């Protein structure tokens, strides 16, 4: 028997069998919840986008989506606004996250608390606070008038919408950046300096490439979350600053065009999926390049 086992090692190993009563059974409630509250509604939305067609849309909902100029303008505005907010969050969060890596543990706790504290407040409350600050007779315009600049149109503008969104989404950029930066060995910068590189060269050739995973993760998270914002564009913006979430609400709640709303939702989901696929590809290429450099 021993000789046979040595001759056929694959047969000697006991085969692992899937047992429904084992650890996999613990995942069944999670699968049921995800299926009932996510997969089924998603299937219903996709089906409605094809079947719930208005008599006026003889070519279907997706033709209405691409042939309506307003839909394309609002979609482009949504992507552009999310992109601007992502860039603004990256510019603000990068030095903040770097500061978190060089301060003492006690200071880092306070900086982390400052980032997390806005997440403990309702988005609606924060948006109402921005409405007070940005209104024509608000504190910001009063300060601008006091210093001689004069009142500026802040609310009901793209700037006001982007400002409110950036304040809400900033923690989702800071945390991934800090997670990536905290893993960078500071001795690499010292070594770069010892080889003759100045601070700017060391940053762009050493530090920035190593922090790239945090930049990718934070940017994709902020951008995707920004695509679905509804409260802030509705309260801080105007119909000229409407985003795709507001259009979905308008189609479903006021026009009762469930097919149009479902089509817009599926289009937004498709854009999000493409972005995630692109992010995954960029991450793999970056990892492969880093491995080749080593």
SULUR-V655740 format. One record per backbone hydrogen bond with DSSP energy under -0.5 kcal/mol. CO is the residue of the C=O (numbers start at 0). NH is the residue of the N-H. E is the energy in kcal/mol with one decimal. If there is no record, write none. Layout:
CO;NH;E  CO;NH;E
This chain:
0;4;-2.3  1;5;-2.3  2;6;-2.2  3;7;-2.3  7;11;-1.4  8;12;-1.2  16;18;-0.6  17;19;-0.5  18;21;-1.9  21;24;-1.2  22;25;-1.4  23;26;-1.4  24;27;-1.0  26;30;-2.4  27;31;-2.5  28;32;-2.4  29;33;-2.6  30;34;-2.5  31;35;-2.6  32;36;-2.6  33;37;-1.5  33;38;-2.2  34;39;-2.6  37;41;-1.9  38;42;-2.6  39;43;-2.5  40;44;-2.3  41;45;-2.3  42;46;-2.6  43;47;-2.5  44;48;-1.9  45;49;-0.7  46;49;-1.1  46;50;-2.4  47;51;-1.9  50;52;-1.8  53;56;-1.5  55;57;-1.2  56;59;-1.2  59;63;-1.6  60;64;-2.0  61;65;-1.9  62;66;-2.2  63;67;-1.2  66;68;-0.6  67;71;-1.6  68;72;-2.5  69;73;-2.6  70;74;-2.5  71;75;-2.5  72;76;-2.6  73;77;-2.4  74;78;-2.2  75;79;-2.7  76;80;-2.8  77;81;-2.2  78;82;-2.1  79;83;-2.5  80;84;-2.5  81;85;-2.2  82;86;-2.4  83;87;-2.6  84;88;-2.7  85;89;-2.3  86;90;-2.5  87;91;-2.0  88;92;-2.9  89;93;-2.1  90;94;-0.6  91;95;-0.9  92;96;-3.1  93;97;-2.3  94;98;-2.4  95;99;-1.7  96;100;-0.9  97;100;-0.8  97;101;-0.8  98;101;-0.9  98;102;-1.2  103;107;-2.4  104;108;-1.8  105;109;-1.5  106;110;-2.4  107;111;-2.6  108;112;-2.3  109;113;-2.2  110;114;-1.5  111;115;-2.5  112;116;-2.4  113;117;-0.6  115;118;-1.1  115;119;-0.5  116;119;-1.7  117;120;-1.5  121;125;-2.1  122;126;-2.5  123;127;-2.2  124;128;-1.9  125;129;-2.0  126;130;-1.9  127;131;-1.6  128;132;-2.1  129;133;-2.8  130;134;-1.0  132;139;-1.2  133;154;-0.9  134;137;-2.2  137;141;-2.1  138;142;-2.2  139;143;-2.3  140;144;-2.3  141;145;-1.8  142;146;-1.7  143;148;-2.0  143;149;-1.6  144;147;-1.0  151;153;-1.1  153;156;-0.6  153;159;-0.6  156;160;-1.9  157;161;-2.8  158;162;-2.5  159;163;-2.2  160;164;-2.3  161;165;-2.5  162;166;-1.9  163;167;-1.4  164;168;-2.5  165;169;-1.5  168;171;-0.9  168;172;-0.5  169;172;-1.6  169;173;-2.2  170;174;-2.1  172;176;-1.6  173;177;-2.8  174;178;-2.3  175;179;-1.9  176;180;-2.9  177;181;-2.5  179;182;-0.9  180;183;-1.5  183;185;-0.6  184;187;-1.9  185;188;-0.7  185;189;-1.3  186;190;-2.5  187;191;-2.2  188;192;-2.3  189;193;-2.1  190;194;-1.0  191;196;-2.0  192;195;-1.7  197;201;-2.6  198;202;-2.0  199;203;-2.3  200;204;-2.2  201;205;-1.9  201;206;-1.7  202;207;-3.4  205;209;-1.4  206;210;-1.6  208;211;-1.0  210;214;-1.7  211;215;-2.8  212;216;-2.6  213;217;-2.5  214;218;-2.4  215;219;-2.5  216;220;-2.1  217;221;-2.5  218;222;-2.6  219;223;-2.5  220;224;-2.2  221;225;-2.3  222;226;-1.3  223;227;-0.7  224;227;-0.8  225;228;-1.1  229;233;-1.7  230;234;-2.2  231;235;-2.8  231;236;-0.5  232;236;-0.9  235;155;-2.7  235;156;-0.8  237;240;-2.1  238;241;-1.0  242;245;-0.6  242;246;-1.7  243;247;-2.2  244;248;-2.1  245;249;-2.2  246;250;-2.4  247;251;-2.3  248;252;-2.8  248;253;-0.6  249;253;-1.3  249;254;-2.0  250;256;-3.5  255;257;-1.2  256;260;-2.3  257;261;-2.6  258;262;-2.2  259;263;-2.4  260;264;-2.2  261;265;-2.5  262;266;-2.4  263;267;-2.3  264;268;-2.3  265;269;-2.4  266;270;-2.2  267;271;-2.2  268;272;-2.5  269;273;-2.3  270;274;-2.2  271;275;-2.3  272;276;-2.3  273;277;-2.6  274;278;-2.6  275;279;-2.4  276;280;-2.1  277;281;-2.5  278;282;-2.5  279;283;-2.1  280;284;-2.4  281;285;-2.6  282;286;-2.5  283;287;-2.5  284;288;-2.5  285;289;-2.4  286;290;-2.2  287;291;-2.1  288;292;-2.3  289;293;-1.5
